[in-house]
Amino acid sequence: MPEPQRLATLVATVVRNYAEETYVSQAELSRKSGVSQPHISNVFTGKSVFSIDQLDAICSALGLKVTAVIHEADSARRR
């Protein structure tokens, strides 16, 4: 049985997919959130994770609720 994905990885996937669907570039997301573009790139490629404060800033920049993002990621993990 394959190991389930880490919640942090799935959270990054939810955020990345939403940003792509709404045509928000990493540079724009960085500008709006205050999280560096290289860090966003590292999170989106699985090399790092967002801190809670960074996730809050990213979600605010995208107009998302942190709880909704975590819930969606957790639901995906349990499928």
N, C-alpha and C positions, 0 to 999 in steps of 0.2 A: 504494500500500500504506500503510495507516495506521501511524503511529509507535507502537511498543509502549509500554505504560504503564511509568512509572518503578517500580522495585522498591519504593521508599518508599511510593508511593501504594497499591500492592497490599498491602503489609504493613499499612497503616492499614485497608484494607478487610477483611482477615482478622481483625484485632483487633476492629474495629467490629462485624462480623457475629457474632463469638463473644460479645461483650458483649451484643448484642441478643438472641441465641438463649438466653442464660443469664439474661436479665432483670437485667443489671447496668447501672445508670444511669451516666451520666458523672460525676455527683456522687459516687456510691459508689466508682467507679473512681478518682476523684481522691483521695478519702479513703484508700483502701487503698494507693494507689501513691505518693502524695506529688507527683504531677504535677498541675498546676493544671487545673481544669475548663475554663477558657477555652482553654488550650493543647490539651487533648484535643479540644475542639470544633473548633478550627482544624485539627488534624491530620485529624480525621474528615471535614471538609469540603474538604480538599485545599489549605488555605491555608498549612500548615506541615508539618513532618515531626518524628517522634520522634528524639531523639538515641539512641545505643545504650544509654546508662544509663537513659533514660526508657523505652525499649522493654523493657528488662530488668525495670524496676519494674512496668510495666503487665502484662507477661506473668506475673510472679510473683503479682500481685494477682488475675489470672484463672486461675491454676493451669496456665498454658501454658509450654512450653519455647520460648525464643527461636528455637532452631534449627528447631523444627517450624513456627513461624510463618513464618520466612524461607523455608523449603523450600516450604511451601504457596503462598506468594506468588510464588516463583520458578517453580514449576510452572505457575501460572496465567498468568504472563507468557509462557511458552514455548508455550502452546496456540495 
